[in-house]
Amino acid sequence: MANTKSALKNHRKTIARTLRNGSQKSRLKTLAKKVKALAEQEDKEALKAAAIEYVSAMDRAAKRNLVHRNKANRAKSSIAKLLAA
């Protein structure tokens, strides 16, 4: 356990960041599932809207180092392939 005031504060900050990052990662996974589900259907307009939302969220996550930038680029590339097909 932390012994100093600054260590206690850092512990509190870590807990808050972990919760925030977990919710953001969960949101990314939900958006990815939504895009894949729409890709199996024939609704191109809904797929395009969901893909734009997912790519935007992935860019923000990569900018904040929540996911690695190469992972974000791979995800965006796979979405682009889905849209092109």
Helices and strands as residue ranges (DSSP letters): H 5-40, H 44-63, H 69-84
